[in-house]
């Protein structure tokens, strides 16, 4: 992973993925950038602390750093905007 991009939008959790091999939670979410339909479907990285705290940001405006991991768009950092 070489490139991280920063986006601000509203985060909506769409479901829970299978736990990682080490038993840590993973989530699938949608980051809606504007009131129109544009945005990104993202995942939490495996074995990352974000999997435990992402439910606190559901429905809130957040700033996230996104990057690819195994050809999937993943959240690398998250904070309230």
N, C-alpha and C positions, 0 to 999 in steps of 0.2 A: 504494500500500500504506500503510494507516494504522495497522493494529493488529498487534502482535507479541505472541504468547503464549508463555510458558515452560512446558516440560513436562520431566519426568524419567522415563526408562524405558530399556528395552533396545533397542538398534538392531540390526536385521538387514538387511543389504544383499540385495535381491532381484534386482538385475540392473543392467546398464549400459545407459544410454540412448545415443543418437547424440551425437557430439561437438557442441559449440556451433559457430556460424558461424566463430568465431575458432580453432577446433580444440581447445578445452579440454574435459576429460572431464565427463560428467554421470552421476549414479547415481540409481536408484530404490531406496528402502529402506522398511522398516516399523518404526515406533517402537511397541513393545509397552509399554503403561503398567503393566499388572499381569499376574498369571499367567493371568487369564481372557483372552478373545479381544478385548478392547477395545484400540484403538490407532489409529495414523494411517499411511496410505501417503503418503510424502513424496518430494520430489525435491531434488536440489541445484540451486541457481540457476545459470543460464548465466554463464560467464566469472567464476567465483567460486573463490577459493582452497580452499573446502571440498571441491570436486570432487577435489582431489589428496590430501587427508588423511582423507576419510571412511572409506576402507578400514581405517584404523588403529583405528576404533571398532566394527568389526563384531563383534557378540556381547557388547559391553560395555554397562555402565550409563552413560548419558550424560544431560546436561541440554542441551536444545536450545531455541532461539527459532524459532518457526514463524510464517510469514506467507504471504499469498497473492500470487502473481505470475502474471498472465494466467490467473486463476481456477484455479490449481493451488497446492497446499500445498507450500511450499518451506522449506528450512532456511536460516536467516540467520546463526546462530552455533551452535557445538557445543563442548562440553567434557566431560571425564569427571566423573561425579557422585561 
